[in-house]
């Protein structure tokens, strides 16, 4: 269950105007839900996180190397990301690291989203590099937003230099 960092992310992303799997194989190392028709990516075990993210005490992270995403909407295998039908979109943090430390010097990652269960692409946007923290643990991230045009099963691909992170999200409209 997300802790204080999850609450900071939610508050920070709501205030911003900005809006898987790692590597080439979107199934490797991923816990699959009972409904394998949309293999929703789950956050990684805290033991596999870089120390700068593990110190947050939150269990929302997924990524590799210098690129990490916060999957705070995933509370259970197969959980859907709620998206408002009025274009509210999905908002989450993209964290960029260099030598194990937060950095904005590399710029935001490139992000693409395509639907897996039907034709479709989604619009992506970023906010400015955000900072915040609780309990003297600094946190920095790129507020990332994806406006999905439809519900369904989506593959999101983020890239930054040689680091590529792919994750699957099931999108459902909510009111």
C-alpha positions in Angstrom: 0.0 0.0 0.0 1.5 3.4 -0.9 2.7 5.4 2.0 3.6 9.0 2.5 5.4 9.2 -0.9 2.2 8.0 -2.6 0.3 10.8 -1.0 3.0 13.4 -2.0 2.8 12.1 -5.6 -0.9 12.3 -5.7 -0.9 15.9 -4.3 2.0 17.0 -6.5 0.6 15.6 -9.6 -2.9 17.0 -9.0 -1.3 20.5 -8.5 0.8 20.2 -11.7 -0.7 21.2 -15.0 0.9 18.3 -16.7 -1.1 16.2 -17.7 5.3 -3.7 -18.0 7.8 -4.3 -18.1 11.3 -3.2 -18.4 13.3 -3.8 -21.5 12.2 -5.5 -24.7 10.1 -8.4 -23.2 6.9 -7.0 -21.7 6.2 -10.2 -19.8 9.6 -11.0 -18.2 9.7 -10.5 -14.4 6.2 -9.3 -14.2 3.5 -10.7 -11.9 0.4 -11.5 -13.9 -3.2 -11.0 -12.8 -5.8 -13.7 -13.1 -7.0 -12.0 -16.3 -4.0 -12.6 -18.5 -5.8 -10.9 -21.5 -4.3 -7.6 -20.1 -1.1 -8.4 -18.1 -1.1 -5.4 -15.9 2.4 -4.5 -14.7 2.9 -4.6 -11.0 5.4 -2.5 -9.0 8.7 -4.1 -8.2 9.8 -5.5 -4.9 11.4 -2.8 -2.8 14.6 -4.9 -2.6 15.1 -4.4 -6.3 14.9 -0.6 -6.2 17.8 1.9 -6.3 18.5 3.1 -2.8 17.2 6.6 -3.5 13.8 5.1 -4.3 13.8 2.4 -1.7 14.3 4.9 1.1 10.9 6.4 0.3 9.3 3.3 1.8 6.7 3.1 -0.9 6.0 0.1 -3.1 4.9 1.8 -6.3 8.0 1.8 -8.4 8.8 0.0 -11.7 11.8 0.5 -13.9 15.5 -0.1 -14.5 18.8 1.8 -14.6 18.2 5.5 -14.7 14.4 5.4 -15.5 11.6 4.6 -13.1 7.8 5.1 -13.0 5.4 5.3 -10.1 2.5 2.9 -10.6 0.5 4.2 -7.6 -2.9 3.2 -9.1 -1.9 -0.5 -9.0 -3.1 -1.8 -5.7 -3.7 -5.4 -6.7 -2.9 -7.7 -9.6 -5.1 -6.7 -12.6 -6.1 -3.3 -11.1 -7.3 -0.8 -13.6 -6.2 2.8 -13.8 -9.3 5.0 -13.4 -9.6 7.6 -16.2 -12.3 10.2 -16.3 -14.3 10.2 -19.5 -13.9 14.0 -19.8 -10.2 13.6 -20.6 -8.8 13.6 -17.1 -6.1 11.2 -18.1 -3.6 9.2 -16.1 -1.0 11.1 -14.2 2.1 9.5 -12.7 5.8 10.3 -11.8 8.7 9.5 -14.2 11.9 9.5 -12.2 15.3 10.0 -13.9 18.5 9.0 -12.2 22.2 9.4 -13.0 24.7 7.5 -10.8 21.9 6.6 -8.4 20.8 10.2 -7.8 17.9 12.2 -9.1 18.6 14.4 -12.1 16.8 16.7 -14.4 19.9 17.2 -16.6 18.8 14.4 -18.9 15.4 16.0 -19.6 12.1 14.1 -19.5 11.9 10.6 -21.1 10.2 10.0 -24.4 6.8 8.3 -23.8 4.5 6.5 -26.2 1.3 4.6 -25.5 -0.4 2.2 -27.8 -3.5 0.1 -27.3 -2.9 -3.7 -27.2 -6.5 -4.9 -27.6 -7.5 -2.6 -30.5 -6.0 0.1 -32.7 -5.2 3.3 -30.8 -2.6 5.7 -29.6 -2.7 8.2 -26.7 -1.5 11.8 -26.2 1.4 12.3 -23.7 2.4 15.4 -21.8 4.8 16.5 -19.1 5.0 19.1 -16.4 8.1 20.8 -15.3 10.6 19.0 -13.1 8.9 18.7 -9.7 10.5 18.4 -6.3 9.1 17.6 -2.9 9.7 15.4 0.0 8.7 14.3 3.5 10.7 13.4 6.5 13.9 14.9 5.0 13.8 12.4 2.0 14.1 14.5 -1.1 12.0 13.4 -4.1 12.2 14.7 -7.7 10.2 13.6 -10.8 8.7 14.5 -14.1 4.9 14.8 -13.8 3.8 12.6 -16.7 0.3 12.5 -18.2 -1.4 10.3 -20.7 -4.8 11.1 -22.2 -6.2 7.7 -23.2 -9.0 8.1 -25.8 -10.6 4.8 -24.8 -10.8 2.2 -22.1 -8.8 -0.9 -22.8 -5.4 -2.6 -22.4 -2.5 -0.2 -23.1 1.3 -0.6 -23.4 3.3 2.4 -22.3 6.9 2.7 -23.4 9.3 5.2 -21.8 12.9 5.7 -23.0 15.7 7.8 -21.7 19.1 7.2 -23.3 19.7 3.4 -23.2 17.1 2.8 -20.5 13.7 1.6 -21.8 10.8 0.8 -19.5 7.6 -0.8 -20.7 4.5 -1.3 -18.6 1.0 -2.5 -19.3 -2.0 -0.6 -17.8 -5.7 -1.5 -18.0 -7.7 1.7 -18.4 -11.3 2.0 -17.3 -13.5 5.1 -17.4 -14.8 6.4 -14.1 -17.1 9.2 -13.2 
